[in-house]
Amino acid sequence: VCSSDLGAAKAMAGAVHGRQGLFPDPTTSGADLHAHPLSAAPQLDGYASDWGGLTARSHSVAWSNPARAPAKLAMGRHGAHLYLLLDVQDSTPTHAQTGEPLSADHIVIRIIDRNQVRHHYLVDTSESGPIQAYALTRDKLGQPEAIQELRIHGAERRSGDGYLLEMRVPLSLLGPRLSITITDRTRTGEAARADTAQGHEQLGVLVLP
């Protein structure tokens, strides 16, 4: 790993660990998230054509601005993986400023696993192509660090009015609770957020087929 990648990871970890609301109380509960059976594994290419009828069973994810059209989240299970398809309207992609990973469009996946341990993964959504997920944690000295999570795969496809994001997450990483927070940044630093959880700080129950 090159020094620039390590520096970016440390900046990412420090910025996220200093942000309230991203690390919720594990006893809280939010909106349930239902996954449905998939007859075949979708190809991770940013297209929804191989999701069959599951796109019609998507969860609506409301923005902090209620006048904005909600994002759509479809979830399916195939084999030992959970698949997610996220459809977001966002005509102004915003890339990260140097040393400020949260200044980009991004999502945060929050998980409480089978051992009641909390995990947080950050994915930059500012451009098309394969995604990179970073596990946000702390080292032995208690300092924040971001470690690339190679077990989470996916791809994003940007268009003029938004993006489609497909992800594959091993069931072994998951547990009873899950939420996804979508952040749409503007170039002036303002942010709009949509969250599957209620009140942004609560995690919903993950319901698997």
N, C-alpha and C positions, 0 to 999 in steps of 0.2 A: 504494500500500500504506500503510495507516495505521500510526501509531507503535506502537500496541498490538500489531499483527501483527508488526512488526519486532522488538519487544522479546521477544515469545513465541518467534520464530524464533531469536533469539540465545541465549535461555535453553535452548531445545531443543538447539541445536548444542553449546553448552558442556557441558551435562549428558551428552550422548551421547558426545562425544569424550573425556570423562574416564572412561568406563566400560570397563574391561578386558574383552576377549572379543568385542567388537563389531567389531574390526578385525583379522581373522585373517591369518596368514602365507599369501600366495597360493600357496605350494607345497604346502600341505596338501590332503588330500582327505577327503571325507565320503561320506554316502550318496548314490547316484545318484538323480536326479529325472527320471522319464520323463513326457513329454508325449505325448498321443495326438491323432490327427486329429479335428477337429470338422467335421461336415457343414455347420454354420451357426454364425454368431457368436452366443453367448448374449447375451440382454438383461441388462444390468448392473442388476439390481433386488434382489439378495439372495435370489432363489429358484433352486432347482436343477432345476426342472421341464424346462428346455430343454437340460440337459446330457446327456440320453439315458443310455446305459449307462456313461458315464465315471465316474459316482459310485461304481459298483461296483468301479472300478479305482483307487480312491484310495490314496494313501500314508498309512500310519499314522504319526503324529508323537507320540512318547512324551514324557510330562511328566517333570520331575525327580522327582516322586512317582510311583513305578511303580504305585501302587494306583489312580491316577486314570485314567479312560477316555481313551485317546489322542485327539488331534485328528485330523481327516481332511483331506487335501489332494488335490484332483483338479486335473490340469493338461491343457490342450488347446491345440492350435494351429489357428488359422484365418487364412488370408491372412498378413499381415505382423505378426501379434500372437500373443503367448502369453496364454492365459486361465488364471486360477487361481480355484479355488473352495475356500474354507477353512471347515470346519465345526468349531466349538469349543464345548464345554460350559463354560459360565461363567454361573452364576445371579446373580452379584453384580458388575454393572458398576461400575468405579471410574474416576472422572474425575480429570483432572490437578489438582493443587494449584497455586496461583499460583507461577510461576517454576520449577516442577518437572515438566517434560513427561513424564519417565519414571515419574512417580507414577501415571499412568493405565494402563489396559490398552492394549497396543499390540503391533505387530509390527515387526520390522526385516528388510528384504529386503537381502541381501548378494550382490553380483554381482562377478565378475571378467570384464571384457569381452574382446573379441578382441585388444586391445592389452595384456592383462595388467594393466590398471588396475582398482583396486578402487573400487566404488561402494556407498553405503549409503543406504537409503531408510527413513524412519520413517513409520508410519501409525498414528494413534490409532484404537483400536477400541472406545472406551467407549460409543458411542451409534449409533443407526440413522441412515441417510442416506448421501448421497454422501461418499466418502472424500477426504482430502487427503493426498498423499504429499509428503514433504520430503526433498530430497537433502541429505545431511550432508557438508559439505566444509570447506575452509579458504580464506580470502581471500588476497590478495597479501602480507599481512603475517603470514600464518600463524595468524590468529585463526579459531576455528571459526565457521561460519555455516550456516544452514539455508535452502535455497532451494526454494520450492514447485515440484514437478516436475509440470507441467501435462500431460505426455504419458502419465502413469499415471492411469487412470480406474478407478472402481469404486463399489460401493455395499455397504452393510452392512444386514442386517436382524436386529435383536435380538428374542429371544423370552424366555419365562420361564426357560429353562434354558441359554441360550447365544446364539450368533450364527452367521449365514452371511455370509461376505464374498466378493464377486466382484471380481476385478481384471482389467484388460487392460493388458498391458505390451508396447510395441513391441519387436519382435525386434532392432531397431537398438540398443537399450539393453543387450542381453544379450550373453553370451559363453559360454565353455565351462563356467563354474562358477556355482553358485547355491545359496543356502540361505535359509531363513526361520526366524526365531526368534519365537515367540509368548510374550508375557509377560502373565500374569494377576495383577494387583495386588489386594491387600486394602486396606481402609481403614486398617489398622494399619501399612501400609508393607511388609508381607511380599510376596514375589513367588514365583509358580510359573512355570516356564518349560518350553516344549516346543520342540525344535529339530530341523529336518530333517538337520542336520549331526551328525557324531559328535563327542562331547566338546565341543560348543558352539563350538569355535574352528576347525572345519574345514568347508570348502565341498565340496559334492558336484558331480558332473558332471551338467550339464543335457543330457538326451538328447531331441532333437527328431525328430519323424517326417519 
